[in-house]
Amino acid sequence: MATIDERLVPGPVPGDLGVYVHFPWCRHLCPYCDFPVAVARGEPPHDAYAAAILAELAERVDAVADRRLVSIYFGGGTPSLWRPDRLAAVVDAVTARFAARAPRLEITIEANPADCTPPLLAAWRAAGIDRVSIGVQSLDPRELVALGRDHRMGDGAAAIAAARAAGFASISADLILGVPGGTSPIELPPHVATIAASGVDHLSVYELTIEERTMFGKRARAGELVPLDEDTLASLYEATHHALAGHGFEHYEISSYARPGQRAIHNSLYWRGAEFLGVGTGAASFLRDPGGGGRRVTNVRSAPKYLAARGDERVAEVLTSDAAELADDLLWLGFRTSDGVAAGALADRPDLVEWLVRSDLATLVGDRVQPTLRGFLYADQVATRAVAR
């Protein structure tokens, strides 16, 4: 059975761990969202949910307490709806469990633009949060309406400015490309450059994906929503890459751009095959096994079920990988990043390397096989070929 040489995996060192905390409530459900979320009828159960999170942490964290904590990430849902004192309680509970912590412990909260008010931003910073990821999505009013967002054109830019004034160490923004009914599909949305120049140091730029279980999925099946074609999306993707490169951003993962030194620590754990502990509704974890494999554990997606659950009742799914399967995962995940894969990991796959280079999907840079922009565009095909034996 194959084993994994950790030296071939760039990024976080073995033993690094991130903690993901999922807050499932939103003010309303966006029509494209397939995450485990629920619409809050009135105030979400701030205290009850925090108590459930702290209980799950107490039950599970001892198994990973010898790791080095490098990140805490509050995702959702809309964690910016959670009362700041409850966010602070979770931060305190997590950090208290780890004797070893990274010199800069990255603590991120996802936030809707409308929630980025000076009082809340100050309260998040007081709680220890040093990075805010703002769901701008677009500055085009037509696109915001099409996406069903609860904020309007000026809110995204105002939120970024407010976060800068509040002194966050890092500010990220999410953008969505390829929104039907928005900016002309043959042009790069002008707000891409506007956001790049706004003071953010990280951008997550996603092509709109129509998920089957969503309202957009229902509308697409009924012929009421027509997604942009692949060629148009590819043109938008390439134009975005070049525009952001011109503003000094590094395209370091398929959908992620960062200024030098500002790559997302937490998200990089996923792409590098590092360990992470997920708590909360629908949260996922990945932990290594001594034999070289790993376990992926996913919690129930229902907030009421999560709140009522105890122990293993929270778990909806457990998937195990042996060392060879995990090595394949690390291979295709590596090709999603600009760092690529160590050439040594492909020493027995000269045919794969030759095909990647000949097809302009990757280049050899020193001792690494690194994807090109074309390689990012055809990442699914690269992944299929990389794990084929």
C-alpha positions as CSV (number, residue, x, y, z in Angstrom):
1,M,0.0,0.0,0.0
2,A,1.3,3.5,-0.9
3,T,2.4,5.8,1.8
4,I,2.5,9.6,1.7
5,D,5.7,11.6,1.9
6,E,4.7,14.7,3.8
7,R,7.7,16.5,2.4
8,L,6.0,16.5,-1.0
9,V,3.0,18.5,0.3
10,P,3.6,22.2,0.5
11,G,1.9,24.5,2.9
12,P,0.9,23.7,6.5
13,V,3.3,21.4,8.3
14,P,2.2,18.0,9.6
15,G,0.4,18.5,12.9
16,D,-1.2,21.8,11.9
17,L,-5.0,21.9,12.6
18,G,-7.8,24.3,11.7
19,V,-11.1,24.5,13.5
20,Y,-14.2,25.2,11.4
21,V,-17.4,26.4,13.2
22,H,-20.6,26.4,11.2
23,F,-23.4,28.9,12.0
24,P,-26.4,27.8,10.0
25,W,-28.8,30.7,10.2
26,C,-29.4,33.4,7.6
27,R,-31.9,36.2,7.2
28,H,-33.2,34.5,4.0
29,L,-32.1,31.8,1.7
30,C,-30.2,32.8,-1.4
31,P,-31.5,30.9,-4.5
32,Y,-28.1,29.6,-5.4
33,C,-27.1,28.3,-2.0
34,D,-26.7,24.6,-1.3
35,F,-25.0,24.9,2.1
36,P,-26.6,23.6,5.3
37,V,-28.5,26.7,6.3
38,A,-31.8,27.7,7.8
39,V,-33.8,30.9,7.7
40,A,-33.9,32.6,11.1
41,R,-37.5,33.4,12.2
42,G,-36.7,36.3,14.5
43,E,-33.5,36.0,16.5
44,P,-31.4,32.8,16.0
45,P,-30.9,30.7,19.2
46,H,-27.6,32.4,20.1
47,D,-27.1,30.8,23.6
48,A,-28.5,27.4,22.8
49,Y,-26.3,27.1,19.7
50,A,-23.2,28.2,21.5
51,A,-23.9,25.7,24.2
52,A,-24.2,22.9,21.6
53,I,-21.0,24.0,19.9
54,L,-19.1,24.1,23.2
55,A,-20.5,20.6,24.1
56,E,-19.3,19.2,20.8
57,L,-15.9,20.8,21.2
58,A,-15.6,19.3,24.7
59,E,-16.3,15.8,23.4
60,R,-14.1,15.9,20.3
61,V,-11.2,18.3,20.8
62,D,-9.1,16.1,23.1
63,A,-8.4,13.7,20.2
64,V,-6.6,16.6,18.4
65,A,-5.3,18.7,21.3
66,D,-1.7,17.8,20.6
67,R,-1.9,19.5,17.2
68,R,-0.7,23.0,16.5
69,L,-3.8,25.3,16.1
70,V,-3.3,27.6,13.1
71,S,-6.8,28.8,12.3
72,I,-10.4,29.2,13.5
73,Y,-13.0,29.8,10.8
74,F,-16.6,30.9,11.4
75,G,-18.6,30.0,8.3
76,G,-22.2,29.6,7.4
77,G,-24.9,30.5,6.9
78,T,-24.3,33.9,8.3
79,P,-22.1,33.9,11.3
80,S,-22.1,37.7,11.4
81,L,-25.7,37.2,12.8
82,W,-24.3,35.4,15.9
83,R,-24.1,37.6,19.0
84,P,-20.5,38.7,19.5
85,D,-20.2,37.5,23.1
86,R,-21.1,34.0,21.9
87,L,-18.4,34.2,19.1
88,A,-16.0,35.2,21.8
89,A,-17.0,32.3,24.0
90,V,-16.3,29.9,21.2
91,V,-12.9,31.5,20.4
92,D,-11.9,31.3,24.1
93,A,-13.0,27.6,24.3
94,V,-11.1,26.6,21.2
95,T,-7.9,28.4,22.1
96,A,-7.9,27.2,25.7
97,R,-7.7,23.6,24.4
98,F,-4.4,24.0,22.5
99,A,-1.1,24.4,24.1
100,A,0.6,24.9,20.7
101,R,-0.6,27.7,18.5
102,A,0.8,29.3,15.4
103,P,2.6,32.7,15.9
104,R,-0.3,34.3,14.0
105,L,-3.5,32.4,14.7
106,E,-5.8,33.3,11.8
107,I,-9.4,33.7,13.0
108,T,-11.9,34.5,10.3
109,I,-15.6,35.4,10.2
110,E,-17.7,35.3,7.1
111,A,-19.9,38.4,7.1
112,N,-22.7,39.9,5.1
113,P,-22.0,43.5,4.0
114,A,-25.0,44.9,6.0
115,D,-23.5,43.4,9.2
116,C,-20.2,45.2,8.8
117,T,-21.1,48.1,11.1
118,P,-18.5,49.8,13.3
119,P,-20.0,48.4,16.6
120,L,-20.0,44.8,15.3
121,L,-16.6,45.1,13.7
122,A,-15.2,46.4,16.9
123,A,-16.9,43.6,18.9
124,W,-15.5,40.9,16.5
125,R,-12.0,42.3,16.9
126,A,-12.4,42.3,20.7
127,A,-13.4,38.6,20.4
128,G,-10.0,37.9,18.8
129,I,-11.2,37.8,15.2
130,D,-8.5,39.3,12.9
131,R,-9.8,38.4,9.4
132,V,-13.2,39.2,7.9
133,S,-14.5,37.5,4.7
134,I,-17.2,39.7,3.2
135,G,-19.9,38.3,0.9
136,V,-19.9,41.1,-1.6
137,Q,-20.7,38.9,-4.6
138,S,-21.3,41.8,-6.9
139,L,-21.5,45.6,-7.2
140,D,-23.9,45.4,-10.1
141,P,-27.5,46.1,-8.9
142,R,-29.0,43.8,-11.5
143,E,-26.7,40.9,-10.4
144,L,-27.5,41.4,-6.7
145,V,-31.2,41.2,-7.5
146,A,-30.7,38.1,-9.7
147,L,-28.7,36.5,-6.8
148,G,-31.4,37.3,-4.3
149,R,-28.9,39.1,-2.0
150,D,-30.2,41.2,0.9
151,H,-27.7,44.0,0.3
152,R,-27.5,46.6,-2.4
153,M,-24.9,48.1,-4.7
154,G,-23.0,50.4,-2.3
155,D,-23.1,48.0,0.7
156,G,-20.1,45.9,-0.4
157,A,-17.7,48.7,-0.9
158,A,-18.9,50.4,2.4
159,A,-18.3,47.1,4.3
160,I,-14.8,46.8,3.0
161,A,-14.1,50.5,3.9
162,A,-15.5,49.9,7.4
163,A,-13.4,46.8,7.9
164,R,-10.3,48.6,6.9
165,A,-11.1,51.4,9.3
166,A,-11.6,48.9,12.1
167,G,-8.1,47.6,11.6
168,F,-8.5,44.0,10.6
169,A,-5.3,42.2,9.7
170,S,-6.8,40.7,6.6
171,I,-9.9,41.5,4.5
172,S,-11.3,39.1,1.9
173,A,-14.2,39.5,-0.4
174,D,-16.3,36.9,-2.3
175,L,-17.4,37.6,-5.9
176,I,-19.6,35.6,-8.2
177,L,-19.0,35.4,-12.0
178,G,-21.4,34.5,-14.7
179,V,-24.7,35.7,-13.2
180,P,-27.5,35.5,-15.8
181,G,-29.3,38.8,-16.3
182,G,-26.4,40.8,-14.9
183,T,-23.4,42.5,-16.7
184,S,-23.0,41.7,-20.4
185,P,-21.6,38.2,-20.4
186,I,-19.0,39.1,-23.0
187,E,-17.4,41.7,-20.7
188,L,-15.5,41.4,-17.4
189,P,-17.7,43.0,-14.7
190,P,-16.1,46.4,-13.9
191,H,-16.6,45.7,-10.2
192,V,-13.8,43.1,-10.3
193,A,-11.3,45.9,-10.7
194,T,-13.2,48.1,-8.3
195,I,-13.0,45.6,-5.5
196,A,-9.4,44.7,-6.3
197,A,-8.5,48.4,-5.7
198,S,-10.6,48.8,-2.6
199,G,-8.1,47.6,-0.1
200,V,-8.9,43.9,0.2
201,D,-5.9,41.6,0.3
202,H,-7.8,38.4,-0.7
203,L,-10.5,37.6,-3.2
204,S,-12.5,34.4,-3.7
205,V,-14.0,34.5,-7.2
206,Y,-16.5,31.8,-8.0
207,E,-18.3,30.9,-11.2
208,L,-22.1,30.6,-10.5
209,T,-22.9,27.0,-10.0
210,I,-26.5,25.7,-10.4
211,E,-27.0,23.1,-7.7
212,E,-29.9,20.7,-8.1
213,R,-31.4,21.2,-4.6
214,T,-31.6,25.0,-4.9
215,M,-34.2,27.4,-6.2
216,F,-31.9,28.1,-9.2
217,G,-31.8,24.4,-9.8
218,K,-35.6,24.2,-9.9
219,R,-35.7,27.2,-12.2
220,A,-33.1,25.8,-14.5
221,R,-35.0,22.5,-14.8
222,A,-38.1,24.5,-15.7
223,G,-36.3,26.4,-18.4
224,E,-36.7,29.7,-16.5
225,L,-33.0,30.2,-15.9
226,V,-30.3,29.6,-18.5
227,P,-26.8,29.4,-17.3
228,L,-24.0,31.0,-19.3
229,D,-22.2,28.6,-21.7
230,E,-18.8,27.1,-20.8
231,D,-16.9,29.2,-23.4
232,T,-18.3,32.5,-22.0
233,L,-17.5,31.4,-18.5
234,A,-14.0,30.5,-19.5
235,S,-13.5,33.9,-21.1
236,L,-14.7,35.6,-17.9
237,Y,-12.4,33.5,-15.9
238,E,-9.4,34.3,-18.0
239,A,-10.2,38.0,-18.0
240,T,-10.6,38.0,-14.2
241,H,-7.2,36.3,-13.9
242,H,-5.5,38.9,-16.0
243,A,-7.3,41.8,-14.3
244,L,-6.4,40.7,-10.8
245,A,-2.8,39.9,-11.8
246,G,-2.6,43.5,-13.0
247,H,-3.6,44.7,-9.5
248,G,-0.9,42.6,-7.8
249,F,-2.9,39.6,-6.9
250,E,-1.5,36.1,-7.0
251,H,-3.8,33.4,-8.5
252,Y,-2.9,30.7,-6.0
253,E,-5.9,28.4,-6.2
254,I,-8.5,27.9,-8.8
255,S,-10.9,30.4,-7.2
256,S,-8.6,32.3,-4.9
257,Y,-6.4,35.3,-5.3
258,A,-4.2,37.0,-2.7
259,R,-1.7,39.8,-2.3
260,P,1.8,38.5,-1.4
261,G,1.8,36.9,2.0
262,Q,-2.0,37.0,2.4
263,R,-3.0,33.5,1.3
264,A,-5.9,32.2,3.4
265,I,-4.4,29.9,6.1
266,H,-7.6,28.0,6.9
267,N,-8.6,27.3,3.3
268,S,-5.1,26.2,2.4
269,L,-5.5,23.4,5.0
270,Y,-8.2,21.9,2.7
271,W,-6.1,22.0,-0.4
272,R,-3.0,20.6,1.3
273,G,-4.6,17.6,2.9
274,A,-4.0,19.0,6.4
275,E,-6.3,18.2,9.3
276,F,-9.3,20.2,10.3
277,L,-12.0,19.8,13.0
278,G,-15.5,20.9,12.0
279,V,-18.2,21.6,14.6
280,G,-21.7,22.7,14.2
281,T,-24.6,21.9,11.8
282,G,-23.4,20.3,8.6
283,A,-19.7,20.8,9.5
284,A,-17.1,18.5,8.1
285,S,-13.8,17.3,9.6
286,F,-10.8,15.5,8.2
287,L,-8.4,13.7,10.6
288,R,-5.4,11.5,9.6
289,D,-5.1,7.9,10.8
290,P,-1.8,6.5,12.0
291,G,-1.7,4.1,9.0
292,G,-1.5,7.0,6.5
293,G,-5.2,7.2,5.7
294,G,-7.9,9.5,7.0
295,R,-11.5,9.9,8.1
296,R,-13.9,12.5,6.9
297,V,-16.8,13.1,9.3
298,T,-19.8,15.2,8.4
299,N,-22.5,16.4,10.9
300,V,-26.2,16.4,10.3
301,R,-27.4,19.3,8.1
302,S,-30.5,20.1,10.2
303,A,-30.1,22.8,12.9
304,P,-32.9,21.4,15.1
305,K,-31.5,17.9,14.8
306,Y,-28.0,19.2,15.7
307,L,-29.3,21.1,18.7
308,A,-31.1,18.0,20.0
309,A,-28.2,15.6,19.3
310,R,-25.7,14.2,21.7
311,G,-22.4,12.5,20.9
312,D,-22.4,10.4,17.7
313,E,-26.1,11.4,17.1
314,R,-24.5,14.6,15.5
315,V,-22.8,12.5,12.8
316,A,-24.5,12.0,9.4
317,E,-21.6,10.4,7.5
318,V,-18.2,8.9,8.0
319,L,-15.9,8.2,5.0
320,T,-12.6,6.5,5.3
321,S,-9.6,6.7,2.9
322,D,-6.6,4.4,2.9
323,A,-3.1,5.8,2.3
324,A,-3.3,5.2,-1.5
325,E,-6.7,6.9,-1.8
326,L,-5.5,9.9,0.3
327,A,-2.4,10.2,-1.9
328,D,-4.7,10.4,-5.0
329,D,-6.7,13.1,-3.2
330,L,-3.6,15.1,-2.5
331,L,-2.5,14.8,-6.1
332,W,-5.7,16.3,-7.7
333,L,-6.0,18.9,-4.9
334,G,-2.4,19.9,-5.6
335,F,-3.2,20.6,-9.2
336,R,-5.9,23.1,-7.9
337,T,-3.1,25.3,-6.5
338,S,-0.4,27.3,-8.2
339,D,2.2,25.4,-6.2
340,G,1.2,22.2,-8.0
341,V,2.7,18.9,-7.1
342,A,6.3,17.9,-6.3
343,A,7.9,16.2,-9.3
344,G,9.0,13.4,-6.9
345,A,5.4,12.5,-6.3
346,L,5.0,11.8,-10.0
347,A,8.3,9.9,-10.5
348,D,6.4,6.8,-11.5
349,R,4.0,8.8,-13.8
350,P,6.2,10.2,-16.6
351,D,3.2,9.7,-19.0
352,L,1.1,12.0,-16.8
353,V,3.8,14.7,-16.6
354,E,4.4,14.5,-20.4
355,W,0.7,14.9,-21.2
356,L,0.3,17.8,-18.8
357,V,3.2,19.7,-20.3
358,R,2.4,18.9,-23.9
359,S,-1.2,19.9,-23.4
360,D,-0.2,23.2,-21.8
361,L,-2.0,22.2,-18.6
362,A,1.2,22.4,-16.4
363,T,4.8,23.5,-16.5
364,L,7.9,22.1,-14.8
365,V,9.3,24.8,-12.4
366,G,12.3,23.6,-10.5
367,D,11.2,20.4,-8.7
368,R,7.5,21.1,-9.1
369,V,4.8,20.4,-11.7
370,Q,2.6,23.5,-11.6
371,P,-0.7,24.1,-13.4
372,T,-1.0,26.8,-16.0
373,L,-4.1,29.0,-16.3
374,R,-5.4,26.5,-18.9
375,G,-4.7,23.8,-16.3
376,F,-7.0,25.6,-13.9
377,L,-9.7,25.9,-16.5
378,Y,-9.5,22.1,-17.2
379,A,-9.0,21.1,-13.6
380,D,-11.7,18.4,-13.7
381,Q,-10.0,16.7,-16.6
382,V,-6.6,17.0,-15.0
383,A,-8.0,15.4,-11.8
384,T,-9.5,12.5,-13.7
385,R,-6.3,11.8,-15.5
386,A,-4.2,12.2,-12.4
387,V,-6.0,9.6,-10.4
388,A,-6.4,7.1,-13.2
389,R,-4.2,4.1,-12.8
